[in-house]
Amino acid sequence: MTHIEQIDIKISTGKGGAFFIEPTDGGRLMIKSITKPEFEIIQSFLPDYYAYLLMNPNTCLSPILGIFKLKTAESDSVPPICFMLMRNVLDIDPTKLN
């Protein structure tokens, strides 16, 4: 179990300003912020993506485990925060790769 003090927040310096949240000890999961248009695109292909992952269990694509919108205020003037939960591809045991 990861304690809150072991969470490392990495903020990208990219144009979009996306943030990543992952445990400092490596960890298997990470959270990445996404824009509303990215959310909508991912939402449109997620069923096919999931089917692909089921048919190709040894893929090196990082599995998207879910996409979410978090509303932080009652007002519609504050946009929701969109993010996706992913398995960290860097936490894969290389001896299990084909």
C-alpha positions as CSV (number, residue, x, y, z in Angstrom):
1,M,0.0,0.0,0.0
2,T,1.3,3.4,-1.0
3,H,1.2,6.1,1.7
4,I,0.3,9.7,0.6
5,E,3.9,10.9,1.4
6,Q,5.2,8.4,-1.2
7,I,3.2,10.0,-4.0
8,D,5.4,12.0,-6.4
9,I,3.6,14.6,-8.7
10,K,5.4,15.3,-11.9
11,I,4.2,18.3,-14.0
12,S,5.1,18.2,-17.6
13,T,6.6,21.3,-19.2
14,G,4.7,20.6,-22.5
15,K,2.4,23.0,-24.2
16,G,-0.7,21.2,-22.7
17,G,0.6,21.4,-19.1
18,A,-0.4,17.8,-18.4
19,F,0.4,16.3,-15.0
20,F,1.4,12.8,-14.1
21,I,0.9,11.3,-10.6
22,E,2.8,8.1,-9.8
23,P,4.4,6.5,-6.6
24,T,8.0,7.4,-6.0
25,D,8.8,3.7,-5.6
26,G,7.9,3.0,-9.2
27,G,4.5,1.6,-8.8
28,R,2.2,-0.1,-11.2
29,L,-0.4,2.7,-11.8
30,M,-0.2,6.3,-12.8
31,I,-2.7,9.1,-13.4
32,K,-2.3,11.5,-16.4
33,S,-4.4,14.6,-16.9
34,I,-6.0,14.9,-20.3
35,T,-7.8,17.7,-22.1
36,K,-11.6,17.6,-22.8
37,P,-10.9,16.9,-26.5
38,E,-8.5,14.1,-25.6
39,F,-11.1,12.7,-23.2
40,E,-13.7,12.6,-26.0
41,I,-11.3,10.9,-28.5
42,I,-10.2,8.3,-25.9
43,Q,-13.8,7.7,-25.0
44,S,-14.7,7.0,-28.6
45,F,-12.0,4.4,-29.2
46,L,-11.8,2.8,-25.7
47,P,-14.0,-0.2,-26.4
48,D,-11.9,-1.1,-29.5
49,Y,-8.7,-0.5,-27.5
50,Y,-9.9,-2.8,-24.7
51,A,-10.7,-5.5,-27.3
52,Y,-7.2,-5.1,-28.8
53,L,-5.6,-5.5,-25.4
54,L,-7.6,-8.7,-24.7
55,M,-6.5,-10.1,-28.1
56,N,-2.9,-9.0,-27.6
57,P,-1.9,-9.6,-24.0
58,N,1.8,-9.1,-24.7
59,T,1.5,-5.7,-26.3
60,C,3.8,-2.9,-25.1
61,L,1.0,-0.4,-25.2
62,S,0.4,1.1,-21.8
63,P,-3.1,-0.2,-20.7
64,I,-5.6,2.6,-20.1
65,L,-7.7,1.3,-17.1
66,G,-10.2,4.1,-17.2
67,I,-10.9,7.8,-18.0
68,F,-12.6,10.1,-15.6
69,K,-14.0,13.6,-15.2
70,L,-13.7,15.2,-11.7
71,K,-16.0,18.2,-11.1
72,T,-14.4,20.4,-8.5
73,A,-17.1,23.0,-8.2
74,E,-20.9,23.3,-8.4
75,S,-20.6,26.0,-11.0
76,D,-20.4,25.3,-14.7
77,S,-17.8,28.1,-15.0
78,V,-15.1,25.8,-13.6
79,P,-14.4,23.1,-16.1
80,P,-14.0,19.5,-14.8
81,I,-10.5,17.9,-14.5
82,C,-10.2,15.1,-17.0
83,F,-7.7,12.3,-16.4
84,M,-6.9,8.7,-17.2
85,L,-5.7,5.9,-15.0
86,M,-3.0,3.8,-16.7
87,R,-0.7,0.9,-15.9
88,N,2.9,2.1,-15.8
89,V,4.6,0.4,-18.7
90,L,8.0,1.0,-17.1
91,D,7.0,-1.3,-14.2
92,I,6.9,-4.4,-16.5
93,D,9.2,-7.4,-15.7
94,P,11.4,-7.6,-18.8
95,T,11.9,-11.3,-18.4
96,K,8.1,-11.8,-19.2
97,L,8.3,-10.0,-22.5
98,N,8.3,-12.2,-25.7
